[in-house]
Amino acid sequence: AIDPQLLEDSNDQKFYSALLRGRAGFDPAAVHEMLGRTRLDLGRARETAGDRAGAAQDYGLALRDLRASLEADPGRLDAMMTRGVVLLRLGETEKARRQFEEALQAAETQGLAEQAARIRQMIAEVRG
């Protein structure tokens, strides 16, 4: 697990990228995805505690990390899905729907029928 204080103390994506370059065997897409999910969790915790400004900041940082993950691996389904959830938390329903549709296309292309079915359910829920 990543120490949340490390995430609080450093907002510099270059710091993480430099760490990754120095570590053989690390997958930058996976690490940035993990950071994005951690930021999402921190944002949820702050939102629950009533700190909406802090939550919005964490969600913004999550989007940045997830973008880096998808730049490193454009077909990374988990990063696409997490990005959609973050967009929903930010109230960006239309952007989230588009992100889930992109994830659905990736799941179908990758032959992931079970994941595609779950993504279809999420899209239906977003559409209301």
C-alpha positions in Angstrom: 0.0 0.0 0.0 1.1 3.5 -0.7 1.5 5.8 2.3 -1.3 8.5 1.8 1.1 11.1 3.3 3.5 10.6 0.4 0.6 11.4 -2.0 -0.3 14.5 0.0 3.3 15.7 0.1 4.0 15.3 -3.6 1.9 16.6 -6.5 4.7 16.2 -9.0 3.9 13.5 -11.5 7.5 13.7 -12.7 8.6 12.4 -9.3 6.7 9.2 -9.8 7.8 8.8 -13.4 11.4 9.2 -12.3 10.9 6.5 -9.6 9.5 4.2 -12.3 12.3 4.7 -14.7 14.8 3.7 -12.0 13.0 0.4 -11.2 13.3 -2.4 -13.7 10.1 -4.4 -14.1 7.7 -1.6 -13.1 4.8 -0.9 -15.4 4.2 2.8 -15.5 0.6 2.3 -16.6 -0.1 0.1 -13.7 1.5 2.4 -11.2 -0.3 5.5 -12.4 -3.5 3.5 -12.4 -2.9 2.6 -8.8 -2.1 6.2 -7.9 -5.4 7.3 -9.6 -7.4 4.7 -7.6 -5.7 5.8 -4.4 -6.5 9.5 -5.1 -10.1 8.5 -5.8 -10.3 6.7 -2.4 -8.7 9.8 -0.7 -11.3 12.0 -2.4 -14.2 9.8 -1.3 -12.9 9.9 2.3 -12.6 13.7 2.2 -16.0 14.0 0.7 -17.5 11.8 3.4 -15.7 14.0 6.0 -17.3 17.1 4.4 -14.1 18.4 2.8 -15.5 19.0 -0.8 -12.6 21.2 -1.8 -10.1 18.6 -0.8 -12.1 15.9 -2.5 -12.2 17.9 -5.7 -8.4 18.4 -5.6 -7.9 14.6 -5.1 -10.3 13.8 -7.9 -8.4 16.2 -10.2 -5.1 14.5 -9.3 -6.7 11.1 -9.9 -7.6 12.2 -13.4 -4.1 13.3 -14.0 -2.7 10.0 -12.9 -5.2 8.0 -14.9 -4.5 10.1 -17.9 -0.8 9.1 -17.5 -1.8 5.5 -17.2 -3.8 5.6 -20.4 -1.0 7.4 -22.2 1.3 4.6 -21.3 -1.3 1.9 -22.1 -4.3 3.3 -24.1 -6.2 0.0 -23.8 -6.0 -0.3 -20.0 -9.6 -1.1 -19.1 -9.3 -0.6 -15.3 -7.9 2.9 -15.8 -10.7 3.8 -18.2 -13.3 2.6 -15.7 -11.7 4.4 -12.7 -11.5 7.5 -14.8 -15.3 7.2 -15.5 -16.0 6.9 -11.8 -13.9 10.0 -11.0 -15.7 12.0 -13.6 -19.0 10.9 -12.0 -17.8 12.0 -8.6 -17.0 15.4 -10.1 -20.5 15.7 -11.6 -19.2 15.3 -15.2 -21.9 12.8 -16.1 -21.7 13.2 -19.9 -17.9 12.8 -19.9 -18.2 9.8 -17.6 -20.7 8.2 -20.0 -18.3 8.7 -22.9 -15.5 7.2 -20.9 -17.6 4.2 -20.0 -18.5 3.8 -23.7 -14.8 3.9 -24.6 -14.2 1.2 -21.9 -17.0 -0.9 -23.4 -15.4 -0.7 -26.8 -12.0 -1.7 -25.3 -13.6 -4.6 -23.4 -15.3 -5.9 -26.5 -12.2 -5.5 -28.6 -10.2 -7.4 -25.9 -12.9 -10.2 -25.8 -13.8 -9.5 -22.2 -17.5 -10.4 -22.3 -18.1 -10.4 -18.5 -16.5 -6.9 -18.1 -18.4 -5.6 -21.1 -21.7 -6.7 -19.5 -20.9 -4.8 -16.3 -19.9 -1.7 -18.3 -23.2 -1.8 -20.1 -24.9 -1.8 -16.8 -22.9 1.2 -15.6 -23.7 3.1 -18.9 -27.4 2.3 -18.4 -27.2 3.6 -14.8 -25.5 6.8 -15.9 -28.1 7.4 -18.6 -30.8 6.9 -15.9 
